[in-house]
Amino acid sequence: MKADAVRGHLDGLLLAVLEAGPLHGYAIITAVMNRSGGALELRTGTIYPALKRLERLGLLTSSWESIGERRRRCYRLTDEGRRSLAGERAEWRQFTAAIGAVLNPGSNA
């Protein structure tokens, strides 16, 4: 899938995979790839700036945690992040309905 396909939806993707609980960066990348059946492969150079921005906006918090002998920064949703995710989902439903209406005129799907 083209990298441009993710543009505009990255925040929603990151918030969605963090909904179940805290994850570190590589686990976030893996979760997106697994959930998309391998179609979406995010790069570290893409997600870390986005995670920092989401944290500055108050949608995420982070802390250093030890996982085995490694220390990793783990990210978790805030209450504001959960509200933002709900908004992202509503916008996605509207967007896909509009695109579907154009690509499949006369279809109920």
N, C-alpha and C positions, 0 to 999 in steps of 0.2 A: 504494500500500500504506500502511496506517495506520502512523504513527510508533510506536505502541505495540507493533507487531509486532517491532520491533528491540529493544525493552527486554528486558534479560536476555541478549541475544546480542551486544551491541556489542563487548565485549572479544574474543570469538571472531572477529568480522568483522575487527576491526583487526589482530589477530595474524595472521590468515590472509593478508591482503593484504601484510603485511610479510614473510611467509615467503620470498618470492622475492628479497628484497633491500631495502635502505633506500629510503624514500620520504619526501617532505615532505608536509605536511598536505593541500594541495590535490590532490596526486597520490593520496593515500590515499582521499579523497572520490571522485575520478574512478574509481579502481580498483574500489571497492565498487559504484558506479553501473554501471560497465561489466560487471562480473561478474554483477550481478543483472539485466542486461538493462534497466536503467533503473528497476527497481521500487524500489530503495533509494537514496534521495537524502539523504545525511547532511548536516547543517549544521555549519559551523565551530564554533558555540557548543556543539555536542554532542561533536565529536571531540577538540578540544584539551584540555578538562578530562579526558577519558578517557585521552588519550595521556599527560598529566602523571601521572595516577594510576597507569597501567601502568608508567611509568618509576619512580615512587616504590616500587612493588612489586618492582622489579628484573626485570620482564618485557621491558622495552625500555631502550635507551640512545639518546641523541640527541646530535647535534653540529651546529654551524653549518657549512654548506657553501655555496660560491659556485656558483650556477647562472646562467651568463651574467653579467650585472652585478648580479644579485640575490643576497642572502644569505638562505638559508632553513634552518630547523631540520629536519634529516633524522632519521628514527627507524628503528631496526633492532632486530630480535629478539635477545634474549640466549639463552643455553642454557636458562635457566629459562623464558623466554618460549616456546621450542619445546616444552618439556615441558608447559607450561600449554595450549598450542594442541592438543597430542595429547589432553589431558584434555577440552578443550572439544569436540573432535570426537567422542570417545567418548560424552559426555553428550548431544550432539546426536543421535547415532544411536539411543540409548536413548529419548530424548524423541520423535523422529519415529516410531519403532516403536510406542510406546505410544499416541500420538495416532492413528496409522494404524489400530491395532487397534480403537479406539473408533469412528472415523469410517467405516471400511470393514470391519465385522465379516465374518468368513468369507473375507476376501481374503488372499492371500499377500503382497500388496504393502504 
